[in-house]
Amino acid sequence: MPGVPEAFLEVRRLSKVYRSGRGLHEVDLALPRGAIVALGGPNGSGKSTLLRCLAGLATYRGEVILGGRPLDRSPTSRALVGYLPQVLAFPTEATVGETLDLLARLRGAKPSDLPGGFLPGTSEPIGSLSEGQRHRVGLAAALLGDPPLLLLDEPLASLDEAGRATVRAVLRDRCNRGATAIVTSPSPTELEAVADVLVRMEEGRIVRVQGLRCSHLDALEVGR
């Protein structure tokens, strides 16, 4: 369709079922480049599982296409993704600076260009940080190398309002530069000011997609 951009991220019939019966059930989603997606739903609805699958950290059935190419669990694909889990597993003895320097070298990237004052001091040991401070370090790690796909699992958790405002501003800046971000939140309304798309999941399925600033979403067949 003339004037309608192609989907940058396509999720096709993605399924991941656990023994409990919970998981993901033939999830379909198509998103344009540069979109911030607020992913909401009750606990156990599949939000974190979907992000883990897209990040290449869990096996699944179905297809994921990023920029016209399959996204899988290979190192090449995983380098295209910046992932922030809810629970971080950084070495507690390492300092903030050592942790980010090591991760930057592993990704062949420069340190994150987060606003001054957002991160704890580089000499602070990870083990001495509060949960909110660790989340700030985790966000910096996810942004290393300017990955085209950002998957952030509750990045606003444990942050004060100033920290949340910084995260929203950073997301908008990265997506204005071409990244697509999927961000989970127990309260997606706190992301409405910056989100382009609201997606709701229930029982492993996408049940609602609302385009806030992407008028072409219907043409992309988002959330079939």
Secondary structure, DSSP 8 states (H G I E B T S, - for coil): -TT----SEEEEEEEEE-TTS-EEEEEEEEE-TT-EEEEE--TTSSHHHHHHHHTTSS--EEEEEETTEE--SSHHHHTTEEEE-SS----TTSBHHHHHHHHHHHHT-------TTSS--TTSBGGGS-HHHHHHHHHHHHHTT--SEEEEESTTTT--HHHHHHHHHHHHHHHHTT-EEEEE-SSGGGGTTT-SEEEEEETTEEEEEEESS-TTTGGGTTT-
